[in-house]
Amino acid sequence: MTIHIEALTFHAIIGLLDFEREHTQKVSIDLKLDYDYSDEDFIDYADLCLLMEEGIRQGRYKLLEEALLELGELILSRYPKTRSLYLKISKPDILSNATVGLSREWYC
């Protein structure tokens, strides 16, 4: 079974620059998580969204790289039935003419 979450959007402290450390900015997360599904044993996507949002907000990361790696490890530890995970974290408002972000895949 594969869960797709696209454009989970919220505000958080993330970045190196002074204004990024003082004011929240919009963050967007895309996820694709493949896992072993069996009857009555499923991943609640609402809980997964909450986990990602709280993880990023509490982390107050300086680098997207740090946020991406720690979020991936958090998800993998919380959901051990994961077979593969794709994460993308974007900052849509940091540049006026582009959305910037990072992505990574894990295979378990």
N, C-alpha and C positions, 0 to 999 in steps of 0.2 A: 504494500500500500504506500502511496506517496502523498504527503501533505504539501500543498503549495500555499504560501502566504506571500502576498505581493503588496508592496507599498504600505507596510505597517509604519505609520508616521506619528511622531511625537516630538517634543522638545526636550533637549538635554544639554548639559555642559560637555563639550567635546572639542578639543583643539588646543593649539599651542599659544596662539596670539592672546594678548591681554584681554581684548573684548570677548574672545571665545571662552575665557576662564571666568568672566564676570556675568555673562548673559547667555541664556539658553539659545539654542538654534535648532532649526528643524533637522531631524534625522529620519531617514527612511530605510527600512530593512526588507529585503526579499529573502525568502527561505524556500528551499526544496528539501524535504526530509523523507527518505525512503526507509521504511521499517517493517519488521515482521509483525503482521497483524494476525490475531486469532480472535475467535468469538469472545466478546466481553473484555478484551484486552486491547484497548486502542489508546491513541494519544489525543487528548482534548486540545484542539487547536486554540481555543480561547485561553487555556492555561499556558500554552506555549507562547502566545503573544504577550501575555502578562509577564512571563519569565524573561523574555527578551527585553521588553521595555524597562522593567525594574533593574535588570542586570546592567543595561547601558546607563540608566539614570544614576544608579548608585556608584558606578565605576568612575564617573567624572574623568574620563580618559583624556589624555593629551594627544594621543595618536589614534587614528582610525585603525591602524595595524594592531595596536594593543587591544582595542575594543573588539575587533573581529576575532582575534585568536582566543581571547578570554570568553567571549560569548559562545564560540564554537565548543570550547571545552565544557562550559556550563551545560549546554544543551546535550552533549554526548554523555556527560555524567548523570544527568537527570533522566535521560531516555536511553537505557542500555540496549534496547532492541533496535536501535538505529543501524541501518546498513550503509547508508551514505547521507551526507549532509552538504548542501550548498548554501552559503550565506553571502549576501551582498549588503554592505552598509554604505549609504550615500548621504551626502550633505547637499541638498538641492539648492540652497540659497546662499552658499558661501561665495560663489562667483556669479556675476550678473548674466553671463552668457553661456553657462554650462552647469551641469550637475556632476559633481565629482564623487567617487566612491572606490571601494575596494571589494574584492570577492575572493572566496576560497572554497575548495571542496575537500571534504574528508571522506575516506572510504574505510569502513570498519569490517 
